[in-house]
Amino acid sequence: MIDAELLRAICKELIAEKDREKLQELLSLLCALVDNDQEEVDVKLRELSKRYPSLKRTQTPDEKQRGRKKKATSAREGI
């Protein structure tokens, strides 16, 4: 799971930073930290769904968002 202290430290630096390049580096680091955490959650959810197949699986917010993007793309392509 996400390291809360690391997350706080990055955010604290982001707020104080004035250099554009350093800001970009910090934002990239923050995004990588969040993406990595999301991947871990997805893996754990898949493991749980395999372990407990009788439980009804609902879409994660990420899956719902991907579904919306597909619908929006399909709608635009039909125009």
PLY file of the C-alpha trace (Angstrom):
ply
format ascii 1.0
element vertex 79
property float x
property float y
property float z
element edge 78
property int vertex1
property int vertex2
end_header
0.00 0.00 0.00
0.98 3.61 -0.44
3.65 5.00 1.87
1.81 7.87 3.56
5.00 9.52 4.84
6.53 9.51 1.35
3.30 10.90 -0.10
3.27 13.72 2.48
6.94 14.51 1.85
6.41 14.74 -1.92
3.34 16.96 -1.51
5.19 19.19 0.94
8.02 19.63 -1.56
5.55 20.28 -4.39
3.96 23.13 -2.48
7.28 24.83 -1.75
9.05 24.17 -5.06
9.52 27.04 -7.51
11.76 25.41 -10.13
9.70 24.13 -13.07
11.93 21.14 -13.79
11.97 20.05 -10.16
8.17 20.42 -10.06
7.88 18.14 -13.08
10.15 15.55 -11.44
8.10 15.65 -8.24
4.83 15.33 -10.16
6.23 12.34 -12.07
7.30 10.73 -8.81
3.87 11.35 -7.29
2.12 9.84 -10.33
4.40 6.80 -10.25
3.69 6.30 -6.55
-0.08 6.46 -7.08
0.03 4.24 -10.20
2.10 1.64 -8.37
-0.39 1.61 -5.50
-3.29 1.18 -7.94
-1.54 -1.77 -9.57
-1.07 -3.42 -6.17
-4.76 -2.94 -5.34
-5.81 -4.39 -8.71
-3.61 -7.48 -8.16
-5.01 -8.02 -4.67
-8.59 -7.65 -5.91
-7.98 -10.24 -8.64
-6.48 -12.64 -6.08
-9.47 -12.20 -3.80
-11.94 -12.74 -6.63
-10.19 -15.99 -7.53
-10.13 -17.11 -3.93
-13.79 -16.27 -3.34
-15.58 -16.81 -6.68
-18.99 -16.95 -5.03
-18.82 -13.26 -4.18
-20.29 -11.03 -6.82
-17.59 -8.82 -8.24
-18.49 -5.21 -8.95
-16.53 -2.90 -11.17
-13.75 -0.91 -9.59
-13.84 2.86 -10.13
-10.98 2.45 -12.61
-12.95 -0.12 -14.64
-16.00 2.14 -14.62
-13.88 5.02 -15.89
-12.46 2.87 -18.70
-16.01 1.89 -19.66
-17.03 5.55 -19.87
-14.03 6.35 -22.06
-14.92 3.51 -24.44
-18.51 4.76 -24.71
-17.35 8.33 -25.33
-14.87 7.20 -27.97
-17.52 5.04 -29.67
-19.96 7.93 -29.68
-17.39 10.27 -31.25
-16.49 7.71 -33.90
-20.14 7.42 -34.88
-20.37 11.14 -35.61
0 1
1 2
2 3
3 4
4 5
5 6
6 7
7 8
8 9
9 10
10 11
11 12
12 13
13 14
14 15
15 16
16 17
17 18
18 19
19 20
20 21
21 22
22 23
23 24
24 25
25 26
26 27
27 28
28 29
29 30
30 31
31 32
32 33
33 34
34 35
35 36
36 37
37 38
38 39
39 40
40 41
41 42
42 43
43 44
44 45
45 46
46 47
47 48
48 49
49 50
50 51
51 52
52 53
53 54
54 55
55 56
56 57
57 58
58 59
59 60
60 61
61 62
62 63
63 64
64 65
65 66
66 67
67 68
68 69
69 70
70 71
71 72
72 73
73 74
74 75
75 76
76 77
77 78
